[in-house]
Amino acid sequence: MDLGIFACSTDAAAPAPAFELIDQTGGTVRLDDQRNRMVLLTFLYTHCTDTCPLYLYKINQTLSNLDVPDAEMSVIVVTVDPERDTVARLSGFAASWPDNWHFLTGEPTKV
């Protein structure tokens, strides 16, 4: 049974819109490729020096307490500053986080 991918809000769950962006390795990541996995989707920018790393640290700590295998979970972090958050910049930033985390960028009209 395919449960789909849903975005949660305070109103109701609705199917999340499809997207295709570039990750920190230069590879393409599609939301549809994450079906049948738990996905945490969030947004930030790498030039956020105080709040964003702390935010990601708290996410990482929370997820480690869930005891969900990495093979069943993806963390997708989409930049809100694609002009500065290039693949090279995201690659260096991603080095501090687990392998099942994807830091995404793309054309400004797509993020």
C-alpha positions as CSV (number, residue, x, y, z in Angstrom):
1,M,0.0,0.0,0.0
2,D,1.5,3.4,-1.1
3,L,0.6,6.0,1.5
4,G,2.1,8.8,-0.6
5,I,4.1,11.8,0.7
6,F,2.2,14.3,2.8
7,A,2.9,17.7,4.1
8,C,1.4,18.3,7.6
9,S,-0.1,21.6,8.7
10,T,-2.4,22.7,11.5
11,D,-5.4,22.4,9.1
12,A,-5.0,18.9,7.5
13,A,-2.5,16.7,5.7
14,A,-2.3,17.2,2.0
15,P,0.0,15.6,-0.7
16,A,3.3,17.4,-0.8
17,P,4.1,19.0,-4.2
18,A,6.7,17.2,-6.3
19,F,10.1,18.8,-6.8
20,E,13.4,18.0,-8.4
21,L,16.5,19.8,-7.0
22,I,20.3,19.3,-6.8
23,D,21.9,18.0,-3.7
24,Q,25.4,18.6,-2.1
25,T,27.0,15.9,-4.4
26,G,25.5,17.5,-7.6
27,G,23.0,14.7,-7.9
28,T,19.3,15.1,-8.5
29,V,16.9,14.6,-5.7
30,R,13.2,14.1,-6.3
31,L,10.6,14.1,-3.6
32,D,8.9,11.2,-5.4
33,D,12.1,9.1,-4.9
34,Q,11.5,9.2,-1.1
35,R,8.3,7.2,-1.2
36,N,8.0,4.6,1.6
37,R,10.5,6.5,3.7
38,M,10.0,8.9,6.5
39,V,11.0,12.4,5.3
40,L,11.7,15.5,7.3
41,L,11.6,18.5,5.0
42,T,12.9,21.8,6.2
43,F,14.4,25.1,4.9
44,L,17.4,27.2,5.8
45,Y,20.5,28.9,4.4
46,T,24.1,28.2,5.1
47,H,25.1,31.8,5.8
48,C,22.9,31.6,8.9
49,T,25.7,31.2,11.4
50,D,23.9,30.9,14.7
51,T,20.3,29.7,14.5
52,C,20.5,27.2,11.6
53,P,23.3,24.9,12.9
54,L,21.6,24.8,16.3
55,Y,18.3,24.0,14.6
56,L,19.8,21.2,12.6
57,Y,21.6,19.9,15.7
58,K,18.3,19.7,17.6
59,I,16.7,17.9,14.6
60,N,19.6,15.4,14.6
61,Q,19.3,14.8,18.3
62,T,15.5,14.3,18.1
63,L,15.8,11.9,15.2
64,S,18.5,9.8,17.0
65,N,16.0,9.3,19.8
66,L,13.4,7.9,17.4
67,D,15.5,4.9,16.7
68,V,14.5,4.9,12.9
69,P,17.2,3.3,10.7
70,D,18.9,5.7,8.3
71,A,17.7,3.5,5.4
72,E,14.1,4.3,6.3
73,M,14.6,8.0,6.9
74,S,15.6,11.1,4.9
75,V,16.2,14.6,6.0
76,I,15.8,17.1,3.2
77,V,17.0,20.6,3.7
78,V,16.2,23.1,1.0
79,T,18.0,26.4,0.8
80,V,16.2,29.6,0.8
81,D,19.3,31.3,-0.7
82,P,20.1,29.4,-3.8
83,E,22.3,32.1,-5.3
84,R,24.9,31.7,-2.5
85,D,24.2,28.1,-1.5
86,T,25.9,26.4,-4.5
87,V,26.6,22.7,-4.7
88,A,30.2,23.4,-3.5
89,R,29.0,25.4,-0.5
90,L,26.4,22.8,0.4
91,S,29.0,20.0,0.1
92,G,31.1,21.6,2.8
93,F,28.1,22.3,5.0
94,A,26.8,18.7,4.6
95,A,30.0,17.2,5.8
96,S,28.9,17.8,9.4
97,W,25.6,15.9,9.1
98,P,24.6,12.2,8.6
99,D,24.7,10.6,5.1
100,N,20.9,10.4,4.9
101,W,20.6,14.2,4.9
102,H,20.2,15.9,1.6
103,F,21.0,19.6,1.3
104,L,19.3,21.0,-1.8
105,T,19.6,23.9,-4.1
106,G,18.6,24.8,-7.6
107,E,17.5,27.6,-9.8
108,P,16.0,30.5,-7.8
109,T,12.6,29.9,-9.5
110,K,12.6,26.2,-8.3
111,V,13.4,26.5,-4.6
